[in-house]
Amino acid sequence: MSSYYQHHVFFCLNTRDDGKACCADHNAQAMQEYAKKRCKQLGIAGGEGRVRINKAGCLNRCELGPVLVVYPEAVWYTFVDEQDIDEIIDSHLVNGKPVERLMLDR
């Protein structure tokens, strides 16, 4: 059985009102929007066999945040800025090579 998307990327955009760490505190929404735009510019975004960038609620890893996860490989990443997002897109989503320096332990 194969995945509908070549890569399905979920960005945690969770916010917490209790003062605990959350991905939204680390510019996660802007980075998700940037990734979506960049994938469209590269022509890799779309339907079956392509890349889908999605927003997600809490992925329960906020203490490691910000976080995103790429399926079907289930590779978890953290990131800081657009350069990190570019590296994940160029290396993992385009060329199929996960970016070890940004990977989280499962």
N, C-alpha and C positions, 0 to 999 in steps of 0.2 A: 504494500500500500504506500502510495507516495503522497506528499503534502500538496495541497492546492497551490500554495505559494512556494517559490524557490526559497525565499527567506521571509519570515513573518516576525517583525520587530515590535516589541512592546516597551514603551517608555513609562516608567512609574511617574505619575504626576500627583501623587498623593500629598495632601496637606493634613497636618495635625494641629489641633487647637490646644493640646495639652502641654506644649512646649518641647515635646520630644522631637528628635531629628526627623526630617521628612525630605523626600526628594524635591519637592517644590521649593524648598529653601536653597536649592543648589542650581537654579536656573533650568530645571528639567523641561519646563514647557517650551522655552525658547529653543532649547536644543532639539526637542522633538519636532518642532516646526521647521527648524533648519534642516534636519535630516530628511523630512518629507519633501521639502523644496529641492534639496540637492539630488535626491533620488529621481525626482521628476526631471530635473535638468539633465541628468545623465541618461535618461530614457530607460531606466530600469524599474520604474514604479508602474504598477498596474495590476492586472488580473492574474489569471492562471499562469504559473511558471515565472512570475516576476516577483518584485519586492513590495511588501506592504508594510508601512510604518503606522503603528497605532498608539493611541493613548491608553494607559491602563491606570486603574486605581491602585491601591496598595498591593505591592508584590511581596510584602513582609520581609524586606531586606533594607529598610530605610537607614538603619545604622551604618550601612556600607555605601550609602547613596552619594550621589544619584546613581540609579541603576537602570539598565535596560537588559532585555533578554532577547536572543535571536533563536527562533525556531525554524526548522525542526531539530536543529542541533542542540538546543537547550544550552547555549553558551551565554553566560551572564557577564555583563561588563559594568564598569563604572567609567565615568568620564568627567572632564573638567571644562572643556571648551570646544569650539568648532573644529579645532585641529584634531582633537581626539575623535570627534564624530566623523570627520573626513577620513581618518585612518581606519576606523571600523568599516565605513562604507567601501573605501577603495580596496582594502585588504580582504575583509571577510565577505561582504555582500557582492562585490564585483569579481574578486579573484579566488574566493573560497578558502582563504587562509585566515583563521582567527588571529586576533591581535593579543598575544599572550600577556604583554605588559599591562593591558587594561582589564584582563579577565579576573573575575572573582572565583573563588573556590565554590563549588556547587554547594 
